[in-house]
Amino acid sequence: MLTGSAIERVVAAALDEDAPWGDITSEVLIPSDAVADAQLVARESGVFSGGEVFASAFEQLDPDARVELTVADGDAFAPGAQLARVTGRARAVLTAERVALNLTQRMCGVATLTSRYVAAVAGTGTRIADTRKTTPGLRALERHAVRCGGGHNHRFSLSDAVMAKDNHLAVIRERTGMTTTGALRQASAALPHTIHVEVEVDRLDQIDDALAAGVGTIMLDNFSLEDLRTGVVHIAGRAIVEASGGVTLDTVGDIASTGVDVISVGALTHSARAIDLGLDIEAS
């Protein structure tokens, strides 16, 4: 869930970065009592995300600003659509404009790309999930945008779940001499029952070690389609099956057809292109 405190923190940092000692252009050109009316307009189609973030940029600089959202997060929009209206002190509107646009365009881009992945697996029952490959400092916003696009969130941070990847297992074998099964069983015994355990495997012959440890999810990393099908049949519902690695819009449908439960896609956040939006101030 995207909280108000997370929005306020990110937006405040962005405003401070963009105008650390004020907006000197607006201060020398715009009368202090001038009021501006503006529209947020789509220059291309997409899926909306970031309405509260957009509003926060103006409201932090002008508590009396009025921001009316004309679409909701998760709504699709067409080129030329009015997405929001802003009325407030002109100096504040002009100062907040770029921050509001940068963050909203980014979130709409993530939501739009996610919606395309979700559409590509429609009818399969497979979930599209994000990863931790997010922009530092913007994870809460980008994760919200994934949900707006119909996707699901993976663990939010390293503190949320156990996820034993190849490098973890390599260190375990090198430093402790324990087997994967033994290490995972030991870890599970020390964890609260509410903590989920996932293990990454990159070969079919590693699956049985993970199953023997009783983990909740097995990630099949960079498997061929044939090996994914074999892995799904072998696991046979004894764990959630996640596919990951090199997933694209061209391949995600075929991956979903193998019967995996989840496909995690780093591209949702690390490769999303910002959607072109504009803030048009109306002449009085």
HELIX and SHEET records of a PDB file:
HELIX    1   1 GLY A    4  ASP A   18  1                                  15    
HELIX    2   2 ILE A   24  LEU A   29  1                                   6    
HELIX    3   3 GLY A   51  LEU A   61  1                                  11    
HELIX    4   4 ALA A   90  ALA A  120  1                                  31    
HELIX    5   5 ARG A  139  CYS A  148  1                                  10    
HELIX    6   6 ASP A  166  ARG A  175  1                                  10    
HELIX    7   7 THR A  180  ALA A  190  1                                  11    
HELIX    8   8 LEU A  204  GLN A  206  5                                   3    
HELIX    9   9 ILE A  207  ALA A  212  1                                   6    
HELIX   10  10 LEU A  225  ILE A  235  1                                  11    
HELIX   11  11 VAL A  252  ALA A  256  1                                   5    
HELIX   12  12 ALA A  267  HIS A  270  1                                   4    
SHEET    1   A 4 ARG A  66  LEU A  69  0                                        
SHEET    2   A 4 GLN A  82  ARG A  89 -1                                        
SHEET    3   A 4 VAL A  35  ALA A  42 -1                                        
SHEET    4   A 4 LEU A 277  ILE A 281 -1                                        
SHEET    1   B 2 GLY A  46  VAL A  47  0                                        
SHEET    2   B 2 ALA A  76  PHE A  77 -1                                        
SHEET    1   C 6 ARG A 127  ALA A 129  0                                        
SHEET    2   C 6 VAL A 262  SER A 264  1                                        
SHEET    3   C 6 ILE A 240  SER A 244  1                                        
SHEET    4   C 6 THR A 217  ASP A 221  1                                        
SHEET    5   C 6 VAL A 197  VAL A 201  1                                        
SHEET    6   C 6 VAL A 162  ALA A 164  1                                        
END                                                                             
